[in-house]
Amino acid sequence: MPILAARSDVEFVGVSRLGADELRQVKDRFGFQIATEDVDELLRADLDGVVVTSPHTLHYAHARAALERGLHVMVEKPMTTNADQARELARLAAERGRHLVVPYGWNYRQYVTRARRWLDEGAIGRVEHVSLQMASALRGLLSGTNAAMGGTMFDPDPATWADPAVAGGGYGYAQLSHATGLLFYLFPDLRAESVFAMMSAPGARVDMYDAISARFVGGAIGTVSGAGTVPRNLKFHLDLRVFGTEGMLVLDIERERLEIRRNDGVDRAWPIDPGDGNYTCDGPPNRFVDLILGRDVENASSGDVGARSVELLDAAYRSAQSGASEFV
């Protein structure tokens, strides 16, 4: 909300959350006209767009209700915790002519925009193999032992991230969704077909570690790995390497490196300034407003990107439960 509050072209009309005291504090701080614990009451107001930041398992219901009222929607990742529901939201947004944005912050960084441009030009040819790894400092959050976020008005209820009934899952939905959202933005024709996964949850009720193997439509294969136990003083790890018929992409967020290495030796590299690999999420909310205002800008984290991310992760969670490969 502070990002949107800094804009002169945004009017805060209404807010909905549980907790009367917390609701009053948010209303007073940001100047909302309406503050209610009833989502339906909020959606009856004169709105242009809605930002959905409820617990993961409520994303679908809240985003769908807003889209059905003809509103633009930015819904936190994961877009949903069910592939059919994710596809339905993407379809509904397209049918209603509404913008659907999932706030994958890295998708809006300049180096990611450059990588997408190179890939659109055919820099690595047809994709044959994907290697995607992410790790971050979430042991306390996912175990429910330390939900302190820092820099926010309120810390979340520990169940928001640590209770599988509320969160829908652990590291996969909480963090790997960032990495898969990046992957599926960079490669708009890539879609998971079948997935085999193993997950473990030491000291937690939701997954702390994820080991995922995937086959993509068209025959490419790949691995997606996640770990929620990086020491708290270290940066995010996010390393994407994609191998194609004409070369390979290297995008390493931690070491701040973007390269195209080609079979013909015509390589490319893009300098990333120190610190630019750090995660920021000012891009998506600002782009959401620009899209609503009709400006000619790209939605780099659309409902289609979000749905393809959920397809892979939903199949991974089903596979971890069944012990077998699962189709998307």
C-alpha positions as CSV (number, residue, x, y, z in Angstrom):
1,M,0.0,0.0,0.0
2,P,2.8,2.5,0.6
3,I,3.9,2.2,-3.0
4,L,0.4,3.0,-4.2
5,A,-0.1,5.7,-1.6
6,A,2.9,7.5,-3.1
7,R,1.1,8.0,-6.4
8,S,-1.0,11.1,-7.0
9,D,-3.3,9.2,-9.5
10,V,-4.5,6.5,-7.0
11,E,-7.5,6.9,-4.7
12,F,-7.8,4.5,-1.8
13,V,-11.6,3.7,-1.6
14,G,-11.9,0.7,0.6
15,V,-10.0,-2.0,2.6
16,S,-11.1,-5.4,4.0
17,R,-9.4,-7.5,6.5
18,L,-10.1,-9.4,9.8
19,G,-9.6,-7.6,13.1
20,A,-11.5,-4.4,13.9
21,D,-8.6,-2.7,15.6
22,E,-6.1,-3.5,12.8
23,L,-8.7,-2.4,10.2
24,R,-9.1,0.9,11.9
25,Q,-5.4,1.5,11.9
26,V,-5.1,0.7,8.2
27,K,-8.0,3.0,7.4
28,D,-6.6,5.9,9.4
29,R,-3.1,5.5,8.0
30,F,-4.0,5.4,4.4
31,G,-7.2,7.4,4.3
32,F,-9.6,4.7,3.1
33,Q,-13.2,5.7,2.8
34,I,-14.5,2.2,3.6
35,A,-13.1,-0.3,6.1
36,T,-15.0,-3.6,6.5
37,E,-14.5,-7.2,7.4
38,D,-17.0,-8.1,4.7
39,V,-15.4,-8.6,1.3
40,D,-18.8,-8.4,-0.5
41,E,-19.4,-5.0,1.1
42,L,-16.1,-3.8,-0.2
43,L,-16.7,-5.1,-3.7
44,R,-20.0,-3.2,-3.9
45,A,-18.1,0.1,-3.7
46,D,-17.2,2.2,-6.7
47,L,-13.9,0.6,-7.6
48,D,-11.6,0.3,-10.6
49,G,-9.2,-2.4,-9.2
50,V,-8.6,-4.7,-6.3
51,V,-5.4,-5.9,-4.7
52,V,-5.8,-9.4,-3.2
53,T,-3.3,-10.2,-0.4
54,S,-5.3,-12.7,1.6
55,P,-3.9,-16.2,2.6
56,H,-3.0,-18.4,-0.3
57,T,-6.1,-20.6,-0.2
58,L,-8.4,-17.6,-0.4
59,H,-6.8,-16.0,-3.4
60,Y,-9.1,-17.7,-5.9
61,A,-12.4,-16.8,-4.2
62,H,-11.4,-13.2,-3.7
63,A,-9.9,-12.7,-7.1
64,R,-12.8,-14.4,-8.8
65,A,-15.4,-12.2,-7.0
66,A,-13.6,-9.1,-8.0
67,L,-13.3,-10.2,-11.7
68,E,-16.9,-11.1,-11.8
69,R,-17.7,-7.5,-10.8
70,G,-15.7,-6.3,-13.7
71,L,-12.7,-5.1,-11.7
72,H,-9.0,-5.3,-12.5
73,V,-7.2,-7.5,-10.1
74,M,-3.7,-7.8,-8.7
75,V,-3.5,-11.1,-6.7
76,E,-0.6,-12.1,-4.7
77,K,1.4,-15.2,-5.6
78,P,0.6,-18.0,-5.8
79,M,-2.3,-16.9,-8.0
80,T,-4.2,-19.9,-6.6
81,T,-3.3,-23.2,-5.1
82,N,-5.2,-25.2,-7.7
83,A,-4.4,-25.3,-11.4
84,D,-8.0,-25.5,-12.6
85,Q,-8.8,-22.4,-10.5
86,A,-5.8,-20.6,-11.9
87,R,-6.8,-21.2,-15.5
88,E,-10.3,-20.1,-14.7
89,L,-9.1,-16.8,-13.3
90,A,-6.9,-16.2,-16.4
91,R,-9.9,-17.1,-18.7
92,L,-12.3,-14.9,-16.7
93,A,-9.9,-11.9,-16.9
94,A,-9.6,-12.3,-20.7
95,E,-13.3,-12.7,-21.2
96,R,-14.1,-9.6,-19.2
97,G,-11.2,-7.6,-20.7
98,R,-9.7,-7.0,-17.2
99,H,-6.1,-6.9,-16.3
100,L,-4.9,-9.7,-14.0
101,V,-1.5,-9.1,-12.4
102,V,0.5,-11.4,-10.1
103,P,3.2,-9.4,-8.3
104,Y,6.4,-11.3,-9.3
105,G,8.8,-8.4,-8.6
106,W,11.9,-9.7,-10.4
107,N,9.9,-9.8,-13.7
108,Y,10.0,-6.0,-13.8
109,R,13.7,-5.6,-13.4
110,Q,15.6,-4.1,-16.3
111,Y,17.9,-7.2,-16.7
112,V,14.9,-9.5,-16.9
113,T,13.3,-7.3,-19.6
114,R,16.6,-7.5,-21.5
115,A,16.7,-11.3,-21.1
116,R,13.1,-11.6,-22.4
117,R,14.0,-9.5,-25.5
118,W,17.0,-11.7,-26.3
119,L,15.0,-14.8,-25.9
120,D,12.2,-13.5,-28.1
121,E,14.9,-12.9,-30.8
122,G,15.7,-16.6,-30.6
123,A,19.0,-16.3,-28.7
124,I,19.1,-19.9,-27.4
125,G,16.8,-21.6,-30.0
126,R,14.2,-24.2,-28.9
127,V,14.3,-25.0,-25.2
128,E,15.6,-28.5,-24.3
129,H,16.4,-28.3,-20.6
130,V,15.7,-26.1,-17.6
131,S,17.6,-25.9,-14.4
132,L,16.0,-23.6,-11.8
133,Q,17.0,-23.2,-8.2
134,M,15.9,-20.9,-5.4
135,A,16.6,-20.6,-1.7
136,S,15.7,-18.1,0.9
137,A,15.6,-17.5,4.7
138,L,12.2,-18.7,5.7
139,R,12.8,-21.4,8.3
140,G,11.1,-19.4,11.1
141,L,8.1,-18.4,8.9
142,L,7.4,-21.8,7.5
143,S,7.9,-23.6,10.8
144,G,5.6,-21.1,12.6
145,T,8.3,-20.2,15.1
146,N,9.0,-16.7,13.9
147,A,6.5,-14.8,11.7
148,A,8.0,-11.4,12.2
149,M,8.3,-9.8,8.7
150,G,9.9,-6.5,9.6
151,G,8.9,-3.1,8.0
152,T,5.2,-3.9,8.0
153,M,2.3,-2.6,10.1
154,F,1.4,-6.1,11.4
155,D,3.1,-9.4,11.6
156,P,1.0,-12.2,10.0
157,D,-0.7,-14.9,12.0
158,P,1.8,-17.8,12.0
159,A,-0.9,-20.0,10.4
160,T,-0.8,-17.9,7.3
161,W,2.5,-19.5,6.2
162,A,2.9,-22.5,8.5
163,D,-0.6,-24.2,8.5
164,P,-1.1,-26.3,5.4
165,A,-4.9,-25.7,5.6
166,V,-4.4,-22.0,5.3
167,A,-1.2,-21.8,3.2
168,G,-1.9,-24.6,0.9
169,G,1.7,-25.6,1.0
170,G,5.1,-24.3,2.1
171,Y,8.2,-23.2,0.2
172,G,6.8,-24.1,-3.1
173,Y,3.9,-21.7,-3.0
174,A,5.5,-19.2,-0.7
175,Q,8.8,-18.7,-2.7
176,L,9.3,-21.0,-5.6
177,S,6.3,-19.3,-7.2
178,H,8.6,-16.3,-7.6
179,A,11.1,-18.4,-9.6
180,T,8.5,-20.2,-11.7
181,G,6.8,-16.9,-12.4
182,L,10.1,-15.6,-13.7
183,L,10.6,-18.8,-15.8
184,F,7.2,-18.7,-17.4
185,Y,7.5,-15.0,-18.2
186,L,10.8,-15.4,-19.9
187,F,9.5,-18.4,-21.9
188,P,5.9,-17.7,-22.9
189,D,5.6,-21.0,-24.9
190,L,6.8,-23.1,-22.0
191,R,4.2,-25.2,-20.1
192,A,4.6,-28.1,-17.8
193,E,3.1,-31.4,-18.9
194,S,4.0,-33.8,-16.1
195,V,5.8,-33.5,-12.8
196,F,7.5,-35.8,-10.2
197,A,8.4,-34.2,-6.9
198,M,9.8,-35.0,-3.5
199,M,9.3,-32.6,-0.5
200,S,10.5,-32.6,3.1
201,A,9.4,-30.5,6.1
202,P,11.9,-30.8,8.9
203,G,10.5,-29.1,12.0
204,A,7.5,-27.9,10.0
205,R,4.0,-28.9,8.8
206,V,4.6,-27.5,5.3
207,D,7.4,-28.2,2.9
208,M,10.8,-26.6,3.6
209,Y,12.6,-28.3,0.7
210,D,11.4,-29.1,-2.8
211,A,13.0,-31.4,-5.4
212,I,10.9,-31.3,-8.6
213,S,11.5,-32.9,-12.0
214,A,9.3,-31.8,-14.9
215,R,8.6,-32.6,-18.5
216,F,7.3,-29.7,-20.6
217,V,4.9,-29.7,-23.5
218,G,7.1,-30.3,-26.6
219,G,9.6,-32.6,-24.9
220,A,11.9,-30.3,-22.9
221,I,12.7,-31.5,-19.4
222,G,13.9,-29.7,-16.3
223,T,14.5,-29.5,-12.6
224,V,13.2,-27.0,-10.0
225,S,14.7,-27.0,-6.6
226,G,13.8,-25.0,-3.5
227,A,15.2,-24.5,0.0
228,G,13.8,-22.3,2.8
229,T,16.7,-22.4,5.1
230,V,19.3,-19.9,3.9
231,P,20.8,-18.1,7.0
232,R,19.0,-14.9,7.6
233,N,21.9,-12.6,6.8
234,L,22.3,-13.9,3.3
235,K,20.7,-12.9,0.0
236,F,18.1,-14.7,-2.0
237,H,19.5,-17.5,-4.2
238,L,17.8,-17.6,-7.6
239,D,19.7,-19.3,-10.4
240,L,18.1,-20.0,-13.8
241,R,19.9,-21.9,-16.6
242,V,18.1,-22.8,-19.7
243,F,19.7,-24.9,-22.5
244,G,18.4,-24.7,-26.0
245,T,19.3,-25.8,-29.5
246,E,21.4,-22.8,-30.2
247,G,22.8,-21.9,-26.8
248,M,22.0,-21.3,-23.2
249,L,20.7,-18.6,-20.8
250,V,22.4,-17.9,-17.4
251,L,20.5,-15.7,-15.0
252,D,21.9,-15.7,-11.5
253,I,20.2,-13.2,-9.2
254,E,22.5,-13.8,-6.2
255,R,25.7,-13.3,-8.2
256,E,24.0,-10.7,-10.4
257,R,24.9,-12.2,-13.8
258,L,23.0,-12.3,-17.1
259,E,24.6,-14.0,-20.0
260,I,23.7,-15.7,-23.3
261,R,26.2,-18.3,-24.4
262,R,25.7,-19.5,-28.0
263,N,27.1,-22.4,-29.9
264,D,28.3,-20.1,-32.6
265,G,30.3,-18.0,-30.1
266,V,28.2,-14.9,-30.6
267,D,27.7,-14.4,-26.8
268,R,25.9,-11.6,-24.9
269,A,26.2,-10.3,-21.4
270,W,24.2,-7.6,-19.6
271,P,25.8,-5.8,-16.6
272,I,23.8,-5.9,-13.4
273,D,24.8,-3.3,-10.8
274,P,25.7,-4.6,-7.3
275,G,22.5,-4.8,-5.2
276,D,20.2,-4.9,-8.2
277,G,19.6,-8.6,-7.6
278,N,17.9,-7.8,-4.3
279,Y,14.2,-8.4,-4.4
280,T,11.9,-5.4,-4.7
281,C,8.2,-5.3,-5.6
282,D,7.6,-1.8,-6.6
283,G,7.2,-2.8,-10.3
284,P,4.0,-4.8,-10.2
285,P,1.8,-2.3,-8.2
286,N,3.0,0.6,-10.3
287,R,2.4,-1.4,-13.5
288,F,-1.0,-2.4,-12.3
289,V,-2.1,1.2,-12.0
290,D,-0.6,2.1,-15.4
291,L,-2.5,-0.8,-17.0
292,I,-5.8,0.3,-15.4
293,L,-5.1,3.9,-16.7
294,G,-4.8,2.5,-20.2
295,R,-1.1,3.3,-20.7
296,D,0.8,1.3,-23.3
297,V,2.9,-0.8,-20.9
298,E,3.5,-4.6,-20.6
299,N,2.0,-6.8,-18.0
300,A,5.1,-8.9,-17.2
301,S,3.3,-11.1,-14.7
302,S,-0.1,-11.8,-16.3
303,G,-2.7,-14.3,-15.4
304,D,-1.3,-16.6,-18.0
305,V,2.1,-16.5,-16.4
306,G,0.6,-17.1,-13.0
307,A,-1.5,-20.0,-14.2
308,R,1.4,-21.8,-15.8
309,S,3.3,-21.4,-12.6
310,V,0.5,-22.8,-10.5
311,E,0.1,-25.7,-13.0
312,L,3.7,-26.9,-12.3
313,L,3.5,-26.3,-8.5
314,D,0.0,-27.9,-8.1
315,A,1.3,-31.0,-9.9
316,A,4.4,-31.0,-7.7
317,Y,2.3,-31.0,-4.5
318,R,0.1,-33.8,-5.8
319,S,3.2,-35.8,-6.8
320,A,4.8,-35.4,-3.4
321,Q,1.6,-36.8,-1.9
322,S,1.1,-39.7,-4.3
323,G,4.7,-40.7,-4.8
324,A,4.1,-40.8,-8.5
325,S,4.5,-38.6,-11.5
326,E,1.4,-36.4,-12.0
327,F,0.0,-34.8,-15.1
328,V,-0.8,-31.1,-15.2
